Amino acid sequence: MNEIGKILIIFGLILTVLGLLLLLLGKIPLIGKLPGDIVIERRNFVFYFPLGTSILISVILSLIIYLLSKR
């Protein structure tokens, strides 16, 4: 039971950090408007697929995970 509690606390902290990052990234004008982000606008329809932003976030997270696993 003690291990499950620790795991839940770690997941909670990770979710909190991700939530804060999302709030902060929404204020940066570059995120979501990178080359490669697909936006299709029609009369009553908007399709947005942030491909460039997704690749950038993936590279950054991969680098962070790589650096943390080197310990």
KOLROVEX-721276 format. One record per residue (C-alpha): residue in three letters; x, y, z. Coordinates in steps of 0.2 Angstrom, whole numbers, padded with zeros to 4 digits, always signed. Layout:
ALAXYZ/...
***
This chain:
MET+0000+0000+0000/ASN+0014+0012+0004/GLU+0021+0010-0014/ILE+0005+0014-0022/GLY+0004+0030-0012/LYS+0021+0035-0018/ILE+0016+0031-0036/LEU+0000+0041-0035/ILE+0010+0056-0027/ILE+0022+0055-0042/PHE+0009+0055-0055/GLY+0000+0069-0046/LEU+0016+0080-0047/ILE+0019+0075-0065/LEU+0001+0080-0070/THR+0003+0097-0060/VAL+0019+0101-0069/LEU+0011+0097-0086/GLY-0004+0107-0082/LEU+0007+0122-0077/LEU+0017+0120-0093/LEU+0001+0120-0104/LEU-0004+0136-0095/LEU+0012+0144-0098/LEU+0014+0138-0116/GLY-0003+0145-0121/LYS+0005+0162-0118/ILE+0020+0160-0129/PRO+0014+0165-0147/LEU+0026+0153-0156/ILE+0019+0137-0149/GLY+0004+0132-0160/LYS+0010+0143-0175/LEU+0025+0133-0181/PRO+0029+0128-0199/GLY+0021+0112-0201/ASP+0005+0115-0191/ILE-0010+0112-0202/VAL-0025+0123-0201/ILE-0040+0121-0213/GLU-0053+0134-0211/ARG-0070+0133-0220/ARG-0086+0142-0217/ASN-0093+0133-0202/PHE-0078+0122-0199/VAL-0060+0124-0192/PHE-0047+0109-0192/TYR-0031+0111-0183/PHE-0017+0098-0182/PRO-0001+0105-0173/LEU+0011+0093-0182/GLY+0026+0105-0180/THR+0022+0108-0162/SER+0020+0090-0158/ILE+0037+0086-0166/LEU+0045+0100-0156/ILE+0037+0094-0140/SER+0042+0076-0144/VAL+0060+0081-0147/ILE+0061+0091-0131/LEU+0053+0077-0120/SER+0064+0064-0128/LEU+0080+0075-0123/ILE+0074+0077-0106/ILE+0070+0058-0103/TYR+0087+0054-0111/LEU+0096+0066-0099/LEU+0087+0060-0084/SER+0090+0041-0088/LYS+0109+0045-0090/ARG+0111+0045-0071/
***
